[in-house]
């Protein structure tokens, strides 16, 4: 019974590892809120303005308002990718050199 329990736990962990490994890295930015809408939050970090998208699924803890100091955890997600400057591989010359 104990062996089956250990085996089941190990199997569950092994199956979950690829999912955890695929998650992109998270980053943080901290600063005062400059602007706030339903779709974005803008904070000041040093002399820079950081505008970060948010939606209904964004978890907010505390009283979020302009002027509040916040720490935002975010992930970078590509919205589009355009490959440029691709060249075809050079053509191989036919035949062998030699005798």
C-alpha positions, -999 to 999 in steps of 0.1 A, spaced: 0 0 0 28 24 9 47 16 -23 16 24 -44 12 57 -26 48 67 -31 47 56 -68 15 76 -74 30 107 -58 63 103 -78 43 99 -110 22 130 -103 53 150 -97 69 138 -129 38 146 -150 37 181 -135 73 190 -142 70 198 -179 41 222 -171 62 240 -145 92 241 -168 73 257 -196 61 287 -176 79 319 -185 100 338 -160 82 364 -138 96 399 -132 88 427 -108 85 464 -109 79 487 -79 69 523 -78 41 548 -74 10 544 -96 8 573 -121 -23 562 -141 -49 535 -137 -75 522 -161 -94 489 -163 -69 477 -189 -36 492 -178 -16 504 -148 13 529 -152 40 531 -126 71 552 -122 104 534 -118 132 559 -115 127 583 -143 109 558 -165 71 552 -169 61 516 -171 27 508 -186 16 473 -180 -16 456 -192 -41 441 -168 -74 424 -170 -102 410 -148 -79 380 -138 -52 403 -124 -51 397 -87 -51 430 -67 -43 431 -29 -51 463 -11 -65 497 -21 -52 503 -57 -53 540 -66 -32 567 -82 -3 576 -59 -2 542 -41 32 525 -41 28 490 -57 49 460 -66 37 444 -99 46 409 -108 44 403 -146 55 380 -174 66 390 -208 44 376 -236 50 380 -273 20 394 -292 35 389 -326 67 377 -342 80 387 -377 111 370 -390 133 393 -411 164 389 -433 161 352 -438 182 340 -467 179 307 -485 208 284 -477 235 283 -504 230 257 -531 253 228 -530 275 222 -560 269 188 -577 295 161 -583 328 153 -566 362 167 -572 391 144 -579 403 117 -602 
